[in-house]
Amino acid sequence: MTSPTPSKPTKSPARAGAASPVATSYEAALEELEQLVAQLDAGQLPLDQLLTRYQRGAELLAYCRARLEAVENQIKVLEDGELKPWDAA
């Protein structure tokens, strides 16, 4: 019974960030994602940090996509179930 307890706390800190919201807003998530992309593109990170930041970027990307889909669904409801294209002019 002692061995399952240590393995669970080891995963808990890694999951602690996942338990809380990924970001406070779409804009905050997008800004953090842009910063991560810049860090990854710079190519100056050690392998461990590279992997950690890539995983964080994947979480942020999923959050942003989900928020955009939720807004699109709300617009669909407002437009009587029909999603209409945005007019530029």
Backbone as JSON Lines, residues from 0, in Angstrom:
{"i":0,"aa":"M","n":[0.81,-1.19,0.0],"ca":[0.0,0.0,0.0],"c":[0.85,1.25,0.0]}
{"i":1,"aa":"T","n":[2.08,1.12,0.41],"ca":[2.96,2.28,0.46],"c":[3.4,2.7,-0.93]}
{"i":2,"aa":"S","n":[3.64,1.76,-1.86],"ca":[4.12,2.14,-3.18],"c":[3.11,2.9,-4.02]}
{"i":3,"aa":"P","n":[1.8,2.63,-4.0],"ca":[0.88,3.45,-4.78],"c":[0.82,4.89,-4.3]}
{"i":4,"aa":"T","n":[1.01,5.13,-3.0],"ca":[0.95,6.48,-2.48],"c":[2.05,7.37,-3.03]}
{"i":5,"aa":"P","n":[3.35,6.93,-3.07],"ca":[4.38,7.79,-3.64],"c":[4.18,8.07,-5.13]}
{"i":6,"aa":"S","n":[3.68,7.09,-5.9],"ca":[3.51,7.33,-7.32],"c":[2.41,8.33,-7.58]}
{"i":7,"aa":"K","n":[1.38,8.35,-6.74],"ca":[0.28,9.29,-6.93],"c":[0.72,10.73,-6.68]}
{"i":8,"aa":"P","n":[1.43,11.04,-5.58],"ca":[1.91,12.41,-5.41],"c":[2.87,12.84,-6.51]}
{"i":9,"aa":"T","n":[3.62,11.91,-7.07],"ca":[4.53,12.27,-8.15],"c":[3.74,12.78,-9.34]}
{"i":10,"aa":"K","n":[2.6,12.16,-9.63],"ca":[1.78,12.61,-10.75],"c":[0.96,13.83,-10.4]}
{"i":11,"aa":"S","n":[0.62,14.03,-9.14],"ca":[-0.22,15.15,-8.74],"c":[0.39,16.5,-9.06]}
{"i":12,"aa":"P","n":[1.67,16.78,-8.74],"ca":[2.23,18.07,-9.11],"c":[2.22,18.28,-10.63]}
{"i":13,"aa":"A","n":[2.46,17.24,-11.39],"ca":[2.43,17.39,-12.84],"c":[1.01,17.68,-13.31]}
{"i":14,"aa":"R","n":[0.03,17.12,-12.64],"ca":[-1.37,17.33,-12.99],"c":[-1.97,18.54,-12.3]}
{"i":15,"aa":"A","n":[-1.26,19.13,-11.35],"ca":[-1.81,20.26,-10.62],"c":[-2.17,21.4,-11.56]}
{"i":16,"aa":"G","n":[-1.32,21.67,-12.56],"ca":[-1.62,22.7,-13.54],"c":[-2.78,22.31,-14.42]}
{"i":17,"aa":"A","n":[-2.93,21.02,-14.68],"ca":[-4.01,20.55,-15.54],"c":[-5.35,20.63,-14.81]}
{"i":18,"aa":"A","n":[-5.35,20.53,-13.48],"ca":[-6.58,20.59,-12.72],"c":[-7.16,22.0,-12.75]}
{"i":19,"aa":"S","n":[-6.32,23.0,-12.75],"ca":[-6.78,24.38,-12.84],"c":[-7.01,24.73,-14.31]}
{"i":20,"aa":"P","n":[-7.73,25.81,-14.57],"ca":[-7.96,26.2,-15.96],"c":[-6.63,26.44,-16.68]}
{"i":21,"aa":"V","n":[-6.6,26.11,-17.96],"ca":[-5.38,26.28,-18.75],"c":[-5.02,27.76,-18.81]}
{"i":22,"aa":"A","n":[-6.02,28.61,-18.98],"ca":[-5.78,30.04,-19.07],"c":[-7.0,30.78,-18.54]}
{"i":23,"aa":"T","n":[-6.81,32.05,-18.22],"ca":[-7.93,32.84,-17.71],"c":[-8.82,33.34,-18.83]}
{"i":24,"aa":"S","n":[-8.27,33.44,-20.03],"ca":[-9.06,33.9,-21.17],"c":[-8.41,33.41,-22.47]}
{"i":25,"aa":"Y","n":[-9.16,33.53,-23.55],"ca":[-8.62,33.17,-24.87],"c":[-7.41,34.03,-25.18]}
{"i":26,"aa":"E","n":[-7.52,35.31,-24.9],"ca":[-6.43,36.24,-25.21],"c":[-5.17,35.91,-24.43]}
{"i":27,"aa":"A","n":[-5.33,35.56,-23.14],"ca":[-4.17,35.19,-22.32],"c":[-3.53,33.91,-22.84]}
{"i":28,"aa":"A","n":[-4.36,32.95,-23.23],"ca":[-3.84,31.69,-23.77],"c":[-3.1,31.93,-25.07]}
{"i":29,"aa":"L","n":[-3.65,32.77,-25.92],"ca":[-3.02,33.07,-27.2],"c":[-1.68,33.78,-27.01]}
{"i":30,"aa":"E","n":[-1.65,34.7,-26.07],"ca":[-0.39,35.42,-25.8],"c":[0.69,34.47,-25.29]}
{"i":31,"aa":"E","n":[0.3,33.59,-24.35],"ca":[1.27,32.63,-23.83],"c":[1.73,31.66,-24.92]}
{"i":32,"aa":"L","n":[0.79,31.26,-25.77],"ca":[1.13,30.36,-26.87],"c":[2.12,31.02,-27.82]}
{"i":33,"aa":"E","n":[1.92,32.29,-28.12],"ca":[2.85,33.02,-29.0],"c":[4.24,33.09,-28.38]}
{"i":34,"aa":"Q","n":[4.3,33.3,-27.06],"ca":[5.59,33.34,-26.37],"c":[6.28,31.98,-26.43]}
{"i":35,"aa":"L","n":[5.51,30.92,-26.24],"ca":[6.08,29.57,-26.3],"c":[6.62,29.27,-27.69]}
{"i":36,"aa":"V","n":[5.88,29.64,-28.7],"ca":[6.31,29.41,-30.08],"c":[7.63,30.14,-30.34]}
{"i":37,"aa":"A","n":[7.74,31.37,-29.86],"ca":[8.97,32.13,-30.04],"c":[10.14,31.44,-29.34]}
{"i":38,"aa":"Q","n":[9.9,30.92,-28.14],"ca":[10.96,30.21,-27.4],"c":[11.36,28.93,-28.13]}
{"i":39,"aa":"L","n":[10.38,28.21,-28.64],"ca":[10.67,26.97,-29.35],"c":[11.42,27.25,-30.66]}
{"i":40,"aa":"D","n":[11.0,28.3,-31.36],"ca":[11.66,28.66,-32.62],"c":[13.09,29.11,-32.42]}
{"i":41,"aa":"A","n":[13.38,29.69,-31.26],"ca":[14.73,30.17,-30.99],"c":[15.73,29.01,-30.93]}
{"i":42,"aa":"G","n":[15.26,27.83,-30.55],"ca":[16.12,26.66,-30.53],"c":[17.18,26.67,-29.46]}
{"i":43,"aa":"Q","n":[16.98,27.42,-28.39],"ca":[17.99,27.54,-27.35],"c":[17.63,26.79,-26.07]}
{"i":44,"aa":"L","n":[16.55,26.02,-26.09],"ca":[16.1,25.33,-24.88],"c":[16.71,23.93,-24.77]}
{"i":45,"aa":"P","n":[17.02,23.51,-23.53],"ca":[17.43,22.12,-23.32],"c":[16.26,21.19,-23.65]}
{"i":46,"aa":"L","n":[16.55,19.96,-23.94],"ca":[15.55,19.0,-24.39],"c":[14.38,18.87,-23.41]}
{"i":47,"aa":"D","n":[14.65,18.8,-22.11],"ca":[13.58,18.66,-21.12],"c":[12.63,19.86,-21.15]}
{"i":48,"aa":"Q","n":[13.18,21.05,-21.2],"ca":[12.35,22.25,-21.26],"c":[11.6,22.33,-22.58]}
{"i":49,"aa":"L","n":[12.22,21.89,-23.63],"ca":[11.58,21.88,-24.94],"c":[10.32,21.01,-24.91]}
{"i":50,"aa":"L","n":[10.44,19.83,-24.35],"ca":[9.3,18.92,-24.25],"c":[8.2,19.51,-23.37]}
{"i":51,"aa":"T","n":[8.57,20.05,-22.21],"ca":[7.6,20.64,-21.29],"c":[6.85,21.79,-21.95]}
{"i":52,"aa":"R","n":[7.57,22.65,-22.65],"ca":[6.92,23.8,-23.29],"c":[6.08,23.37,-24.49]}
{"i":53,"aa":"Y","n":[6.51,22.34,-25.17],"ca":[5.7,21.81,-26.27],"c":[4.36,21.28,-25.74]}
{"i":54,"aa":"Q","n":[4.43,20.55,-24.62],"ca":[3.2,20.02,-24.01],"c":[2.29,21.16,-23.56]}
{"i":55,"aa":"R","n":[2.86,22.19,-22.97],"ca":[2.07,23.35,-22.54],"c":[1.43,24.01,-23.76]}
{"i":56,"aa":"G","n":[2.18,24.12,-24.83],"ca":[1.64,24.7,-26.06],"c":[0.48,23.89,-26.61]}
{"i":57,"aa":"A","n":[0.58,22.58,-26.53],"ca":[-0.51,21.72,-26.99],"c":[-1.76,21.93,-26.14]}
{"i":58,"aa":"E","n":[-1.59,22.1,-24.82],"ca":[-2.73,22.38,-23.94],"c":[-3.37,23.72,-24.3]}
{"i":59,"aa":"L","n":[-2.55,24.73,-24.52],"ca":[-3.06,26.06,-24.86],"c":[-3.77,26.05,-26.21]}
{"i":60,"aa":"L","n":[-3.21,25.33,-27.16],"ca":[-3.83,25.23,-28.48],"c":[-5.21,24.56,-28.38]}
{"i":61,"aa":"A","n":[-5.3,23.5,-27.61],"ca":[-6.59,22.81,-27.42],"c":[-7.59,23.75,-26.74]}
{"i":62,"aa":"Y","n":[-7.14,24.51,-25.77],"ca":[-8.01,25.47,-25.09],"c":[-8.53,26.52,-26.07]}
{"i":63,"aa":"C","n":[-7.63,27.08,-26.86],"ca":[-8.02,28.11,-27.83],"c":[-9.02,27.56,-28.85]}
{"i":64,"aa":"R","n":[-8.75,26.37,-29.35],"ca":[-9.67,25.76,-30.32],"c":[-11.04,25.52,-29.71]}
{"i":65,"aa":"A","n":[-11.07,25.06,-28.46],"ca":[-12.35,24.81,-27.78],"c":[-13.12,26.12,-27.58]}
{"i":66,"aa":"R","n":[-12.42,27.17,-27.2],"ca":[-13.08,28.48,-27.01],"c":[-13.63,29.0,-28.33]}
{"i":67,"aa":"L","n":[-12.86,28.87,-29.41],"ca":[-13.34,29.32,-30.72],"c":[-14.56,28.52,-31.16]}
{"i":68,"aa":"E","n":[-14.54,27.22,-30.91],"ca":[-15.68,26.37,-31.28],"c":[-16.91,26.76,-30.47]}
{"i":69,"aa":"A","n":[-16.72,27.05,-29.18],"ca":[-17.85,27.45,-28.34],"c":[-18.46,28.76,-28.83]}
{"i":70,"aa":"V","n":[-17.62,29.7,-29.22],"ca":[-18.12,30.98,-29.73],"c":[-18.83,30.76,-31.07]}
{"i":71,"aa":"E","n":[-18.27,29.93,-31.91],"ca":[-18.9,29.63,-33.2],"c":[-20.28,29.01,-32.98]}
{"i":72,"aa":"N","n":[-20.41,28.11,-32.01],"ca":[-21.7,27.5,-31.71],"c":[-22.7,28.52,-31.17]}
{"i":73,"aa":"Q","n":[-22.23,29.47,-30.39],"ca":[-23.11,30.53,-29.9],"c":[-23.6,31.4,-31.05]}
{"i":74,"aa":"I","n":[-22.72,31.69,-31.99],"ca":[-23.1,32.49,-33.15],"c":[-24.12,31.74,-33.99]}
{"i":75,"aa":"K","n":[-23.93,30.44,-34.12],"ca":[-24.87,29.61,-34.86],"c":[-26.27,29.71,-34.25]}
{"i":76,"aa":"V","n":[-26.34,29.67,-32.94],"ca":[-27.63,29.78,-32.25],"c":[-28.24,31.15,-32.53]}
{"i":77,"aa":"L","n":[-27.44,32.18,-32.46],"ca":[-27.93,33.53,-32.7],"c":[-28.39,33.73,-34.14]}
{"i":78,"aa":"E","n":[-27.82,32.98,-35.04],"ca":[-28.17,33.09,-36.47],"c":[-29.19,32.03,-36.88]}
{"i":79,"aa":"D","n":[-29.99,31.55,-35.95],"ca":[-31.03,30.55,-36.21],"c":[-30.48,29.25,-36.77]}
{"i":80,"aa":"G","n":[-29.38,28.77,-36.21],"ca":[-28.84,27.48,-36.59],"c":[-28.03,27.49,-37.88]}
{"i":81,"aa":"E","n":[-27.85,28.62,-38.47],"ca":[-27.11,28.7,-39.73],"c":[-25.91,29.62,-39.55]}
{"i":82,"aa":"L","n":[-24.73,29.07,-39.72],"ca":[-23.53,29.87,-39.58],"c":[-23.28,30.62,-40.88]}
{"i":83,"aa":"K","n":[-23.3,31.93,-40.78],"ca":[-23.15,32.77,-41.97],"c":[-21.73,33.32,-42.03]}
{"i":84,"aa":"P","n":[-21.21,33.51,-43.23],"ca":[-19.85,34.03,-43.36],"c":[-19.78,35.49,-42.91]}
{"i":85,"aa":"W","n":[-18.6,35.88,-42.41],"ca":[-18.39,37.27,-42.02],"c":[-18.21,38.1,-43.26]}
{"i":86,"aa":"D","n":[-18.84,39.24,-43.35],"ca":[-18.66,40.16,-44.48],"c":[-17.58,41.16,-44.11]}
{"i":87,"aa":"A","n":[-16.61,41.31,-45.0],"ca":[-15.51,42.25,-44.74],"c":[-15.96,43.69,-44.86]}
{"i":88,"aa":"A","n":[-16.92,43.94,-45.74],"ca":[-17.36,45.34,-45.94],"c":[-18.77,45.57,-45.47]}
